[in-house]
Structure formats: C-alpha cells, structure tokens
Amino acid sequence: MQDFIFLILIAVMAFLYASVGHGGASGYLALMAIFSVAPSLMKSSALILNIFVSLLSFAQFYRAGFFNWKLFWPFAVASIPMAYFGATLPITDSLYKKLLAAALLVAIARILFQPSNKTTLTPASLPLSLGIGASIGLLSGMLGIGGGIILSPVVLLLGWARVKETSAISALFIFANSLSGLAGVVSKGFAPDYQLISWLIAALIGGGFGSYQGSFRFNVATLRYILASVLVIACVKLYFT
C-alpha cells in the first residue's frame, strides 16, 4: 500500500510541475525524503524522472509557440558543464540533505509567491544570464534537480520573459541540466534500482497529462498550499534526520 501511495504521489507531482514547465525533481526528492528512500538513490532517480517529464512539458510549450531560443541559450551554455561538474563532486549524505532542504525552501517560496506577469519586458543581460546559468547548473548537479524551480522566478522577477515563455525556457533548461547531471552521476558509477521503472511510468502518466494541460484546471490556490505543505514536511525530515 505504501508503494502504491508513493507512485500516485509521483504522478501527481509530475502533473503539477509539468503543467508549469518544470520536471518535478524538487517534488520527487521531497517524496523520497518522506518515504525514506536512500540518499544514494535520490539524486540519480530524480534526474531520470526529470529528463522525461521536462521533455514532455517542453514539447507542449514549444508547440504552442512560447519558446525563445535567444533567451535560453546563455543559460544552457553556462549551466550544462557546471551541472556535470556538480554531479561529480563528493558530498556526504548529511550535507546533501541540508542543501536539499535549502533548495526546497526556494521551491516553497516559488510555489506560494507567484511573480506577476509583467507587461513591459527588459532585454536580458548576457553576462548576468551566463552567471545565473552557471550558478544554477552547479547546484542542480550537486542536488539532482534541473534548476527550473530557481530559474523561473529569477527570469520573471528580472522581467526578461512572460510566464508561458518562462515555462518553455525552464522546461528545456531542466532537460539539459538533468541530462548533464545524470552523465556526471554515471561517470561516478551509477547503478539504477529496479523500482525506478515503476516510478518512471507513474511520472510519465502524470507528466503527460500535466504538460498537455499547460495550466491547472483545479483550484490553483489550494493545490499550491498542498504542494508547499509536502515540501515543508520534507524539509523538516531532511534537516533533522
């Protein structure tokens, strides 16, 4: 029963995150923390789920015409090599949990406090874009996240893109970072767990529906609070275990 509940929650996380252009790694990692998945499996598993869900999400936003290559490429150029490097860094389980808890706090803030969709956009700065991409890439590789949960609010707050455009950029950014991070994990001797197959199926089902919708059809405020509560529980568990 516990395994079944976990699969359902994976699908729900994938649906929610894919609908806004994210792969869901922070949500998957939160669930893994709550269900006491071994830290050695968390990073690699979240990256693999992220790759497939973010690709589904990007495909839908791209088809809708929201992708901006000019804004995307500086983030990717700087983040991809740093994600690989971050994934190869040795990190203790204790430090991993603390850093992940901090990253989940950022995710909580992103979920609860939605930046407004600015009507007037500001031209992106190339040096700043490269710096942001490199920083997020390093953190993404270390923790096993795609970085979209951090990139999205930054882009919106800087006024470089609108919400739908940001979602498209974030989805491909997550896909690229997750692939790079997984390559780094593989280079250190990654061995997948058989349970990952069922997790991936659940994520693909949820992510497929979520990416098709492109936005929530339910009570958005209620869903945000529920999702934030799950992440809070995971933060507490990570910090004190």
ChimeraX attribute file (.defattr): number of C-alpha atoms within 10 A of each C-alpha:
attribute: neighborCount
match mode: 1-to-1
recipient: residues
	/A:1	6
	/A:2	8
	/A:3	12
	/A:4	10
	/A:5	10
	/A:6	18
	/A:7	19
	/A:8	16
	/A:9	19
	/A:10	28
	/A:11	25
	/A:12	23
	/A:13	25
	/A:14	33
	/A:15	31
	/A:16	26
	/A:17	27
	/A:18	34
	/A:19	28
	/A:20	27
	/A:21	37
	/A:22	35
	/A:23	43
	/A:24	34
	/A:25	33
	/A:26	30
	/A:27	26
	/A:28	29
	/A:29	28
	/A:30	25
	/A:31	22
	/A:32	21
	/A:33	24
	/A:34	18
	/A:35	13
	/A:36	13
	/A:37	12
	/A:38	11
	/A:39	16
	/A:40	13
	/A:41	16
	/A:42	20
	/A:43	25
	/A:44	28
	/A:45	23
	/A:46	27
	/A:47	31
	/A:48	23
	/A:49	26
	/A:50	34
	/A:51	24
	/A:52	19
	/A:53	31
	/A:54	35
	/A:55	23
	/A:56	26
	/A:57	33
	/A:58	29
	/A:59	17
	/A:60	22
	/A:61	25
	/A:62	17
	/A:63	10
	/A:64	13
	/A:65	11
	/A:66	18
	/A:67	22
	/A:68	14
	/A:69	10
	/A:70	9
	/A:71	20
	/A:72	18
	/A:73	17
	/A:74	21
	/A:75	26
	/A:76	23
	/A:77	17
	/A:78	20
	/A:79	32
	/A:80	27
	/A:81	18
	/A:82	25
	/A:83	34
	/A:84	25
	/A:85	21
	/A:86	23
	/A:87	29
	/A:88	19
	/A:89	14
	/A:90	10
	/A:91	13
	/A:92	10
	/A:93	12
	/A:94	14
	/A:95	12
	/A:96	19
	/A:97	22
	/A:98	17
	/A:99	18
	/A:100	25
	/A:101	24
	/A:102	15
	/A:103	20
	/A:104	22
	/A:105	18
	/A:106	15
	/A:107	23
	/A:108	22
	/A:109	14
	/A:110	18
	/A:111	18
	/A:112	13
	/A:113	11
	/A:114	12
	/A:115	17
	/A:116	12
	/A:117	14
	/A:118	15
	/A:119	8
	/A:120	9
	/A:121	13
	/A:122	10
	/A:123	10
	/A:124	16
	/A:125	13
	/A:126	13
	/A:127	11
	/A:128	12
	/A:129	20
	/A:130	17
	/A:131	16
	/A:132	20
	/A:133	26
	/A:134	22
	/A:135	16
	/A:136	25
	/A:137	36
	/A:138	24
	/A:139	22
	/A:140	32
	/A:141	34
	/A:142	26
	/A:143	27
	/A:144	28
	/A:145	35
	/A:146	37
	/A:147	33
	/A:148	30
	/A:149	28
	/A:150	19
	/A:151	21
	/A:152	25
	/A:153	22
	/A:154	16
	/A:155	22
	/A:156	20
	/A:157	15
	/A:158	14
	/A:159	20
	/A:160	19
	/A:161	24
	/A:162	20
	/A:163	22
	/A:164	19
	/A:165	22
	/A:166	26
	/A:167	27
	/A:168	29
	/A:169	30
	/A:170	30
	/A:171	34
	/A:172	28
	/A:173	30
	/A:174	34
	/A:175	29
	/A:176	23
	/A:177	32
	/A:178	34
	/A:179	21
	/A:180	26
	/A:181	34
	/A:182	26
	/A:183	20
	/A:184	23
	/A:185	24
	/A:186	15
	/A:187	12
	/A:188	13
	/A:189	8
	/A:190	14
	/A:191	11
	/A:192	13
	/A:193	10
	/A:194	8
	/A:195	10
	/A:196	16
	/A:197	13
	/A:198	14
	/A:199	22
	/A:200	22
	/A:201	15
	/A:202	23
	/A:203	29
	/A:204	23
	/A:205	16
	/A:206	24
	/A:207	34
	/A:208	23
	/A:209	20
	/A:210	28
	/A:211	28
	/A:212	16
	/A:213	17
	/A:214	21
	/A:215	17
	/A:216	14
	/A:217	9
	/A:218	8
	/A:219	8
	/A:220	10
	/A:221	10
	/A:222	10
	/A:223	14
	/A:224	16
	/A:225	14
	/A:226	11
	/A:227	18
	/A:228	21
	/A:229	13
	/A:230	15
	/A:231	25
	/A:232	18
	/A:233	14
	/A:234	24
	/A:235	24
	/A:236	14
	/A:237	16
	/A:238	22
	/A:239	16
	/A:240	9
	/A:241	10
